Amino acid sequence: MDYEFKLNGVERGLCAKGCSRQDKQLNTYDYLADIPGNTEDTDLVEVQFKNTRKGYYHNSNGLPLEKGDIVAVEASPGHDIGVVTLTGRLVLLQMKKANLKSDQEIKRVYRKAKPVDMEKYEEAKAREHATMIRSRQIAKELGLDMKIGDVEYQGDGNKAIFYYIADGRVDFRQLIKVLAENFRVRIEMKQIGARQEAGRIGGIGPCGRELCCATWMKNFVSVSTSAARFQDISLNPQKLAGQCAKLKCCMNYEVDVYVEAGKRLPSREITLLTQSGEYFFFKADILAGMVTYSSDKKLAANLVTLPVKRVFEIINMNRRGEKPDSLEAEQSVASGPSDLVEQESLTRFDKRKKTRNNKKRREDSQAGKAAVRTEAGTSEAGSENNRDGGRGGNRRDNRNRDAGKNGEQRRPRDGRKAEASDGKAEEMDNRKENRQENRRRSRNGRREQRGRNGGVQDRNESTENAGE
């Protein structure tokens, strides 16, 4: 099979032999697959069966095996069907990781699977689920404290492996006899733990990735709650437990880093003395090297977060009998490095649009204020002219009245034009009409006032003449 790829018409020499389908658990990437002579160094191959069961076999017949080939391998009794998952030098490393020695009795690969072998294999696999349900019923009838989690038939259908979970030792001799009578196959019992069962079933962890026990983890180390305490993780059973109902294996991944970083922190029993009072340890950010102190021993009061360097400075001052004024040191204002990314905001275009709208609003408000000022000025000028001009003012009023009538006559035509224009033009026309109406009302009010004042003067003159 040719594994050369072409990108844009140019051979890049890429190799895909190390990759395989990701439908198998505990998949291994063969990074040595494209090295010349890799498969010639050893005839050992890694073969994977159902779920996480793997075996190592000799390719004694010199078959051209590659990753992904389905082969028939030696079993006791008969043969089994599996998929080649690894060849070459990495097989020796995987055997060493699995604590297997190459000088042990290792079985051999018979041949690549034939159609007849695949038919028997499919028939055997089709019986697994029904066998598991029936075996659970038999174990319950016999009163055994165990759970049968999975059943795996051999490729030729002559043998069945029953995987079970039990807290203690179980005497299943009677169970084996009953199972052999019911299914007419050779029975093998294998006890697994809760973590192995989760690995065989598979799933997605809370981190969003596939379970570690289903992808790469083979050896399971015991996990204790002390790992959670070292990392300051809340001791919540629902958060600490995985899908196997046991403590998560990933808590052991970083515990050594937290232990080393915790050695650089001050003791939690040490208190800090200042002029204002005594401060007690509250919490610590181990990786960041920050410690938080509280003025109350049991409550979170007046919390102050300090770097480890400052904490040790205060501790040394207290040992010398000195007390600082405050926990926090005097900070000098230092210009930090400028971030080029922060200079340009993602919403900079939206802000410019807002400023344009604000400018329009300011212009409209200024125009409105100017119109109010002109109205006030015209009203004052009109009152002075009326007081000084008399008849001239009346003539101007008549002309303004005629102009107003003409404007009213032209208004329907202007209204039709405003309907065709945008809303802003209509708003300006409405403002003009309101200003003209206010002017007419002010003029009418002044004329009525002058008329009342004139009548009073005439009566006063008539009374004076009568007195004389």
C-alpha positions in Angstrom: 0.0 0.0 0.0 1.4 3.4 -1.0 1.2 5.9 1.9 2.8 8.8 0.0 0.7 12.0 0.0 0.8 14.9 -2.4 0.2 18.5 -1.3 -0.3 21.0 -4.2 1.2 18.5 -6.6 4.4 18.1 -4.6 5.5 15.0 -2.8 6.1 15.9 0.8 7.2 12.4 2.0 4.5 12.2 4.6 3.9 8.8 6.3 0.6 7.6 7.6 1.7 4.1 8.7 1.8 5.1 12.3 -1.9 6.2 12.3 -4.8 3.8 12.6 -8.5 3.9 13.2 -9.5 5.5 16.5 -12.2 3.0 17.2 -9.9 0.8 19.3 -9.1 1.5 23.0 -5.5 1.9 24.2 -4.4 2.9 20.7 -0.7 3.5 20.2 0.9 5.8 17.6 3.8 4.1 15.9 6.2 7.0 15.4 8.9 4.6 14.0 6.8 3.2 11.2 8.4 5.2 8.4 12.0 4.3 9.4 13.6 1.8 7.0 14.1 -1.7 8.5 11.8 -1.1 11.4 9.8 -4.3 11.0 13.0 -6.3 10.3 14.4 -5.8 13.8 11.8 -8.1 15.4 9.1 -10.5 14.4 6.9 -9.6 17.4 3.5 -8.0 16.8 0.9 -6.6 19.1 -2.7 -7.9 18.5 -5.7 -6.3 20.2 -9.0 -8.1 20.8 -12.2 -6.9 22.4 -12.0 -3.6 24.3 -8.7 -3.4 26.2 -7.4 -7.0 25.9 -4.1 -7.2 24.0 -1.6 -10.0 23.3 1.9 -10.3 21.8 2.7 -12.9 19.2 5.5 -14.1 16.9 5.2 -13.6 13.2 7.0 -16.9 12.6 5.6 -17.4 9.1 7.0 -14.0 7.9 3.6 -12.6 6.9 3.7 -9.0 5.6 1.6 -7.6 8.5 0.8 -4.0 8.9 -1.2 -2.0 11.3 -4.9 -2.7 11.0 -4.7 -6.2 9.5 -7.1 -8.9 10.9 -5.2 -12.0 11.8 -5.9 -15.5 13.3 -3.6 -16.2 16.2 -2.9 -19.3 18.4 -5.1 -19.9 21.4 -5.7 -22.7 23.9 -7.7 -24.4 22.6 -8.3 -23.4 18.9 -7.6 -19.9 17.5 -8.6 -16.4 18.2 -9.3 -13.4 15.9 -7.7 -10.0 16.5 -6.4 -6.8 14.9 -2.7 -5.9 14.5 -2.1 -2.6 16.3 1.7 -2.4 16.4 4.7 -3.8 14.6 8.5 -3.3 14.8 10.7 -1.9 17.6 7.9 -0.3 19.6 6.5 -3.8 20.4 9.5 -4.5 22.6 8.9 -1.3 24.5 5.2 -2.1 25.0 6.1 -5.6 26.3 8.5 -4.0 28.8 5.8 -1.6 29.9 3.4 -4.5 30.4 6.0 -6.3 32.5 6.3 -9.1 29.9 9.7 -10.7 29.0 10.6 -11.7 25.5 12.0 -15.1 26.6 8.6 -16.2 27.9 6.4 -18.6 25.9 4.9 -16.4 23.3 2.3 -17.9 20.8 2.4 -17.3 17.1 0.3 -15.8 14.3 -1.3 -18.4 12.1 -2.5 -16.4 9.1 -4.5 -13.5 8.0 -8.1 -14.0 8.7 -10.1 -15.7 5.9 -13.9 -15.2 5.2 -14.6 -18.5 7.0 -12.8 -17.3 10.1 -14.7 -14.0 10.0 -18.1 -15.8 9.8 -17.4 -17.9 12.9 -16.1 -14.7 14.6 -19.3 -12.8 13.9 -21.5 -15.7 15.1 -19.6 -15.9 18.4 -19.8 -12.1 18.9 -23.5 -12.1 18.4 -24.0 -14.5 21.4 -22.1 -12.3 23.9 -24.8 -10.0 25.1 -27.4 -12.8 25.6 -24.8 -14.9 27.4 -24.0 -12.0 29.8 -27.6 -11.5 30.7 -28.2 -15.2 31.3 -25.0 -15.5 33.4 -26.1 -12.6 35.6 -29.4 -14.4 36.3 -27.5 -17.7 37.2 -25.1 -15.8 39.6 -28.1 -14.2 41.3 -29.9 -17.6 41.7 -26.8 -19.1 43.2 -26.6 -16.2 45.7 -23.1 -15.0 44.7 -22.0 -11.5 45.7 -20.5 -10.6 42.3 -21.3 -8.6 39.1 -20.6 -10.0 35.7 -19.6 -7.0 33.7 -18.7 -8.4 30.3 -18.5 -11.6 28.3 -16.0 -12.2 25.4 -16.1 -15.2 23.1 -13.0 -16.5 21.5 -12.8 -16.1 17.7 -13.7 -19.8 17.0 -16.5 -19.8 19.6 -15.0 -22.7 21.7 -14.2 -20.5 24.7 -15.8 -17.7 26.7 -14.2 -15.2 29.1 -16.4 -13.9 31.9 -15.2 -10.6 33.5 -16.7 -10.0 36.9 -16.4 -7.5 39.8 -16.4 -8.5 43.4 -15.4 -6.9 46.7 -14.0 -10.1 48.2 -13.1 -13.6 47.3 -15.9 -15.5 45.5 -16.3 -19.3 45.3 -17.6 -19.7 41.7 -16.9 -23.4 41.2 -20.6 -24.2 41.1 -21.1 -21.2 38.8 -18.6 -22.6 36.3 -20.3 -26.0 36.2 -23.7 -24.3 35.5 -22.4 -22.0 32.9 -20.6 -24.9 31.1 -23.8 -26.9 31.0 -25.9 -24.0 29.7 -23.5 -22.6 27.0 -21.5 -25.7 26.0 -18.2 -23.9 25.9 -15.0 -23.7 27.9 -15.4 -21.1 30.7 -12.7 -18.7 32.0 -13.3 -16.3 34.9 -11.3 -13.0 35.2 -11.7 -10.6 38.1 -11.3 -6.9 37.3 -11.7 -3.7 39.3 -14.0 -0.8 38.9 -11.3 1.2 37.0 -10.7 -1.7 34.5 -14.5 -2.0 33.9 -14.7 1.8 33.2 -11.8 1.4 30.7 -13.5 -1.5 28.9 -16.8 0.4 28.6 -15.2 3.8 27.7 -16.7 7.2 27.9 -16.0 11.0 28.2 -14.6 12.5 31.3 -15.5 15.8 32.9 -12.5 17.4 31.1 -14.1 16.8 27.8 -11.6 14.1 26.6 -11.9 10.3 26.4 -11.2 8.5 29.6 -7.6 7.9 30.4 -8.2 4.3 31.3 -9.8 3.7 27.9 -7.0 5.4 25.8 -3.6 5.0 27.3 -3.5 4.0 31.0 -2.8 0.3 31.7 -1.4 0.3 35.2 -3.7 1.8 37.9 -2.1 3.3 41.0 -4.0 3.8 44.2 -5.4 7.3 44.7 -6.0 8.8 48.2 -7.6 12.0 49.4 -4.2 13.3 50.5 -3.6 14.2 46.8 -6.6 16.4 46.9 -5.4 18.1 50.1 -2.0 18.8 48.7 -3.7 20.6 45.7 -6.2 22.5 47.8 -9.1 20.7 46.1 -12.5 20.7 47.9 -13.2 17.3 49.4 -16.5 16.9 47.6 -17.1 13.2 46.8 -19.2 14.1 43.7 -16.3 16.2 42.3 -13.5 13.8 43.2 -15.1 10.6 42.0 -14.9 9.5 38.3 -17.2 7.3 36.3 -15.9 4.2 38.0 -17.2 5.7 41.4 -13.5 5.7 42.6 -11.2 8.7 43.1 -10.1 10.2 39.8 -6.7 8.9 38.6 -5.8 12.4 37.2 -5.4 13.7 40.8 -2.0 11.9 40.9 -0.7 13.7 37.7 0.2 17.0 39.3 0.5 16.1 43.0 4.3 16.0 42.9 4.4 19.6 41.5 2.1 20.9 44.2 4.2 19.1 46.9 7.4 20.8 45.7 5.8 24.2 45.4 4.2 23.9 48.8 7.7 23.5 50.4 8.5 27.1 49.4 5.5 28.5 51.3 5.6 29.5 55.0 4.0 27.3 57.7 0.3 27.8 58.2 0.8 28.0 62.0 2.9 31.2 61.8 1.0 34.5 62.4 2.0 37.9 61.2 2.3 40.8 63.7 1.7 44.4 62.7 1.1 47.7 64.4 -2.6 47.3 63.7 -3.0 43.8 65.0 -2.3 40.1 64.3 -3.0 38.3 61.1 -3.7 34.6 60.6 -3.3 32.3 57.6 -6.4 32.0 55.5 -5.6 30.3 52.2 -2.8 30.0 49.7 -2.4 29.9 45.9 0.4 27.3 45.7 1.5 27.6 42.1 1.1 31.4 42.0 3.1 31.8 45.3 0.4 34.1 46.9 -0.8 33.7 50.5 -3.9 35.3 52.0 -4.1 36.4 55.7 -7.1 37.4 57.8 -7.4 39.5 60.9 -9.8 36.9 62.4 -8.6 33.3 63.1 -11.9 31.7 62.1 -13.6 34.2 59.7 -12.6 36.0 56.5 -12.1 39.5 57.8 -9.8 42.2 56.4 -8.2 39.8 53.9 -4.8 40.7 52.6 -3.1 38.7 49.8 0.7 38.9 49.8 3.5 37.3 47.8 5.7 34.7 49.5 8.7 37.1 49.5 6.8 39.7 51.5 5.5 37.2 53.9 9.1 36.0 54.8 10.2 39.6 55.2 7.5 40.2 57.8 8.3 36.9 59.5 12.0 38.0 59.8 10.9 41.4 61.1 8.7 39.8 63.8 11.6 37.5 64.9 13.7 40.7 65.4 11.0 42.2 67.5 9.9 44.7 64.8 6.3 45.2 63.6 5.6 46.8 60.2 2.9 49.5 59.9 0.9 47.3 57.4 1.3 44.0 55.7 1.5 45.5 52.2 4.8 47.1 51.3 5.0 50.5 49.8 4.5 50.0 46.1 6.4 52.2 43.6 4.5 53.1 40.5 6.3 51.4 37.6 5.3 51.6 34.0 4.7 48.0 32.9 5.3 46.7 29.4 2.8 48.0 26.9 0.6 45.4 25.3 0.2 46.0 21.6 -3.0 44.0 21.5 -4.7 46.2 24.0 -4.1 49.3 21.9 -6.8 48.3 19.4 -10.2 47.5 20.8 -12.6 45.1 19.1 -15.4 47.6 19.5 -13.5 50.6 18.2 -15.7 51.0 15.2 -18.9 50.9 17.4 -17.4 53.7 19.5 -16.8 55.9 16.5 -20.4 55.4 15.4 -21.6 56.5 18.8 -19.5 59.6 18.7 -21.1 60.6 15.4 -24.5 60.2 16.8 -23.5 62.3 19.8 -22.3 65.0 17.5 -25.6 65.1 15.7 -27.5 65.3 19.0 -25.2 68.2 20.1 -25.8 70.0 16.9 -29.6 69.6 17.2 -29.6 70.7 20.8 -27.5 73.8 19.9 -29.8 74.6 17.1 -32.8 74.4 19.4 -31.1 76.6 22.0 -30.4 79.2 19.3 -34.0 79.1 18.1 -35.2 79.8 21.7 -32.8 82.7 22.0 -34.1 84.2 18.7 -37.7 83.8 19.9 -36.9 85.6 23.1 -35.0 88.4 21.2 -37.9 88.9 18.7 -40.5 89.0 21.5 -38.5 91.7 23.4 -37.9 93.7 20.3 -41.6 93.4 19.4 -42.7 94.7 22.8 -40.3 97.7 22.5 -41.5 98.5 19.1 -45.1 98.3 20.2 -44.5 100.6 23.1 -42.5 103.1 20.9 -44.0 102.7 17.5 -47.8 102.6 18.0 -49.2 102.6 14.6 -46.0 101.4 13.0 -46.1 98.4 15.2 -49.7 97.8 14.1 -48.7 97.9 10.5 -45.9 95.4 11.1 -48.4 93.2 12.9 -50.7 93.4 10.0 -47.9 92.5 7.6 -46.9 89.6 9.9 -50.5 88.4 10.0 -50.7 88.5 6.2 -47.4 86.6 6.0 -48.8 84.1 8.5 -51.9 83.6 6.3 -49.7 83.2 3.2 -47.6 80.6 5.2 -50.8 78.8 6.1 -51.8 78.7 2.5 -48.5 77.4 1.5 -48.3 74.9 4.4 -50.4 72.1 2.7 -48.0 72.2 -0.3 -45.0 72.1 2.2 -46.7 69.3 4.0 -46.9 67.2 0.9 -43.2 67.8 0.4 -42.4 66.9 4.0 -44.3 63.6 3.6 -42.0 62.7 0.8 -38.9 63.7 2.8 -37.4 62.0 5.8 -38.5 62.3 9.4 -35.9 64.9 10.2 -37.4 67.5 7.8 -40.9 66.9 9.3 -39.5 67.5 12.7 -37.9 70.8 11.6 -41.2 72.0 10.0 -43.1 71.2 13.2 -40.6 73.3 15.2 -41.1 76.2 12.8 -44.9 76.0 13.0 -44.7 75.9 16.8 -42.5 79.0 16.9 -44.8 80.9 14.6 -47.9 79.9 16.7 -46.1 81.1 19.8 -45.3 84.4 18.2 -48.9 85.0 17.1 -50.2 84.2 20.6 -47.7 86.6 22.2 -48.7 89.4 19.7 -52.4 88.9 20.4 -51.8 89.0 24.1 -49.9 92.3 23.8 -52.6 93.9 21.7 -55.3 92.9 24.2 -53.1 94.4 27.0 -52.6 97.6 25.0 -56.4 97.8 24.4 -57.2 97.4 28.1 -54.5 100.0 29.0 -55.9 102.5 26.4 -59.5 102.2 27.8 -58.3 102.9 31.3 -56.4 106.0 30.1 -59.6 107.3 28.2 -61.7 106.9 31.4 -59.1 108.7 33.5 -59.0 111.6 31.0 -62.8 111.9 31.0 -62.9 112.0 34.8 -60.3 114.7 34.9 -62.2 116.9 32.3 -65.4 116.4 34.3 -63.6 117.6 37.5 -62.4 120.7 35.9 
